[in-house]
Amino acid sequence: MRSGSVSPAKTGRCLGWVALGDLAKYLDRGSAWEARARLEEARAQAWQLWAVAVGAVYPAFGLTAVLDVPDVTLPPGLDATAAGPGLAEVRRAAIALADLLALVTERGQSVIPFEPPGGLQAWARARLTGTAWPGPDGIAR
């Protein structure tokens, strides 16, 4: 295990999904700037998890740590997480980032075993797509 890799895996598994849930709130409010800020935060968490997955020495540094790994590959689907200026473009990028976050979480788990936040993922995806989310009690919200 690389130095400093446990903390990014444990925090990134949740914080990226929290940021995507916040992003949906800001989209609902019509605040593209706040939504874009949360998109960047979620992507930063994804970079930290990818750094864990590729064996970066200091994964807490995210993208910087990834680029320091010789012959590293970038996660697939990354380009789709870039957003244009409008709310619809931010929502589309956020949904793509949710897919990317799920992938990098899975890959990170192969290096450091941790429990991904299944309920949090389902809640954030439901918020982004506008679908009902069955809470822990099974009642759609």
N, C-alpha and C positions, 0 to 999 in steps of 0.2 A: 504494500500500500504506500502511496506517495505521501509526502509530508503535506499536511493541511487539507487532505481530500475528504475527510469524514464530514466536517462542518458544511461545506458547500452542498454535499449530497443530501444531508438532512434538512438544511434550510431551503435549498433550491427546489426540493420536491414539493414544497408548499407555497413558497413566496411567489413563484411564477404564476401559479393558479389563482392566488389571491389578487395579484396584479391584473390578471385577465378578468376576474369578477368585477374589480373596480372599474376597469376599462368599460365593461358593459354598462355600468351605472352612468359613467360620463357620456357614453353614446346616447343613452336614454335621455339625458339632460341636454343633449345637443352641444356638448363641450368637446369639440374636436381636439383642442390643445391638451386638455387634461387626459383625454383618451390616448392620444399619441404618447404622452409621457409615461403612462402605464404600459403601453405597448413596448416601449424601450426598456422599462424595468423588467417586464416578463422575458424579453429577449436576453437581457443580461443574466437572468437566472438560468435560462436555457444554455447560454454559453458556459456557465459554471458547471452545469451537469455534463455538458459535452466534454469539458476539460477533464472531468473525472473519468469519463468513458474512454478518452484517448490516452490516459495516463500522464497528463500534464503534472509537472512537479508542484506547482502552486495553483490549483484549480480555482481558488477564490478570486484570482485575477481574470477569470473568464476568457474572453477573446484573446487578450494578450498572452495568457498561458497557453492557449490552443496554438497560436501562431509560433510559439517557441518549440513545439514538438516537431522533430524532423519528419518529413514526408507525411504530414498530417492530412487527413481528408476532412472537408467541412461537412456538416450534416446535410442530408438531402432535404430539399424543400425550403431552404433558407431564403432564397430570392422571393418567394411568395409572401414572406413576412414583412416585406417593405410596403409601406402605405403611402398612398397619394394624399392630397390635402382634405378630401371630403370624408364625411362620416361613413359612407358606404365603403369607401376604400379602406378606412381604418378597421371596420368590422370584418371585411374580407381578410385583411392581413392578420387580424387577431385570431380568426378561425384557423388560418394556416399555421399560426404560431402555436395554437392549442395542439394541432397535430404534431408539430415539431417538438413541443415540450413533452408530449407522450412518448415520442421516439427516444429523445435523449434521456428521459427518465428510465426507460427500459434498458437502454445501453449502459447508463450509469449503474443500474442495479447489477449488471453482470460483473462489475468491478467491486462495488461495495454493496452488500446486501442491505436494503432498507425497504420499508413499506411505503409504496406510493400512496398519495392521498386520494383514493378512489372516489369517495363522496365529494370531495372538493373539486375534483376533475369534472364529475358529472354536473355539479352545480354551475361551475364556470361555463361549461359548454352549453348548458341549457340557457344561461343568461345571454350568451353571445348569439345563439341561434333563435332565441325567442320561443323555445319549446318549454313545456311543463317539466318541472323537475320533481320526481317523487322523493320527498324528504325521507329521513330515517324511519318515519312512521308509515311510509307507503302512500301518503296523501300528496297528490299533485299540487304544486304551488305555482 
